Amino acid sequence: YRYHTWAGNVGGPVPLPGNFNRERNKLFFFFSEEYWPSRYSSAIGQLTVPTQLERNGDFSQSRNAANNLITVKDPLTQLPFAGNVVPLSRIDKNGQALLNIFPLPNFNNRSISAGQYNYIFQAEDDTPQRTETVKIDYNANPKDLIFFNFNDYLQVQQGFFLTANWPQMTTRYEAPGKLYVLHYQHIFSPTLVNEFNFGFSNRPEIVTAPAADLQRNQRSSSGYNAGQLYPQDNSLNLIPNATFGGVTQPANLTIYGRFPPMGSKYQSLLSTGSLTDIATKTFGPHTIKAGIYADRFWTTNRNSTNFNGSFNFGTATTNPLDTGYAYANALVGVYQTYSEISARPGPQLTTENVEWFLQDNWKVNRRLTLDYGMRFCWIEPVSQSAGLVPGFDPSQFNPSQEPRLIAPALVGGKRVGVNPVTGEVYNAVLIGAIAPGTGNLANGMVLPASQPGYPNGLANDRGINYAPRFGFAFDPFGHGRTAIRGGFGMFYNREPTVNTLYNLVSQPPIANAQNLDYGTL
């Protein structure tokens, strides 16, 4: 573990030629930088990966944690393969290619591992952070004060933390943030002052991978050539995800769901702009303040799982093709489930607040002070300007378009599934699944982009919210040693619904989650 802190700053009056700032009391600068290089090791990983013999179909030496031989069955006969060896003619080259992506075992001492693992590793993560700040102060004259701030921030994390449970692909995560702030204060008179602030921040999130790691996880270079339902969504031709349930401490294959970047730039972008303007007027016992606050928030987030497809090669008694061992399932090309999303939407969501207020601080007398005012809040719901946020409206659900389910039945004394519309017979494991060609899978779904009358964010605007304020401070005896204080206020804020809308985006009719059960590569 290594952690260091480096920091330094410099500031002072800005020296310029000529008479400007000769007295060094008008223009000032300040610069600071902080840098935190840090590096740490992950916990020691202990996994079970397929052996070289298993990758070639030979399971005659494969044993589980109890040191019992793992029996591998033929999916066609459900009888053990002869000698517990899969014939070369029965090996699926695509499943074998996935197994070959894993590293080979490097630890075979069962007296230590107790058969729980055969591969150990320890990875290293680099997590440097850096920030710079620049500040400029300008005293234009006794009535005008201006300052400008710029902050640059970079957070980096480099390691395999975004991928599988072993160092499948090194990734570099960067979050370079920038913040700009402008402040201007003007004194109109000794009793009237105005302050204006404007700020803008921008922070993309960027995830990249070294060329060698990327190539190792591409279908063409790994030898994996099986098809994909929606190849247009997998621009880098990356291998599918895969899990291997039933293996003790199995390794897995995982590609980060937001990789590669959108338009080769970033996975997400967060931007915020805000401004405030407050005027303060004092006359007699009254101090009156009036002001306005506004902000706007933009966010774009590409977060789509299963764009490359995800296999579950785990064992399942319900799978009629199951070999009894997950790595053997992959080798012969048998899966329990496969899932893939039909699209990778990454829409920009926006929201904004506009609030204004008027308040008075009134010193009624030396014993009583009142504060009262009203704040007006317009809090716009999160929305997507093109209306590409689908949702479900019960009133639009049509019972006549309801999908039908595969029903249980007996055919020749054997329990099977039957399509209630066509009569087609299926394996009993598909009972309860949606019958192909029946109903409308998007039944009841609405999309503001194509159905006027629905707000773009599927949430109605509440309009202006009224937030009154009242407070007092009272000295009941007038001797300055006792005070009674009280107050009342109403406050409004929004729910953080951005992530909710991102979840809604990846559903029909924009995107469909396709799921296949009990099939082969």
Salt bridges, closest charged atoms under 4 A:
ASP74 OD1 - ARG90 NH2 2.76
GLU124 OE1 - ARG39 NE 3.74
ASP126 OD1 - ARG39 NE 2.74
GLU132 OE2 - ARG130 NE 2.42
ASP137 OD2 - LYS135 NZ 2.64
ASP144 OD1 - HIS186 ND1 2.64
ASP152 OD2 - ARG130 NH2 3.61
ASP152 OD1 - LYS178 NZ 3.39
GLU174 OE2 - ARG172 NE 2.84
GLU195 OE1 - HIS183 NE2 3.93
GLU205 OE2 - ARG203 NH2 2.90
GLU205 OE1 - ARG258 NH2 3.08
ASP213 OD2 - ARG216 NH2 3.46
GLU352 OE1 - ARG296 NH1 2.57
GLU355 OE1 - ARG375 NE 2.73
ASP360 OD2 - HIS286 ND1 2.72
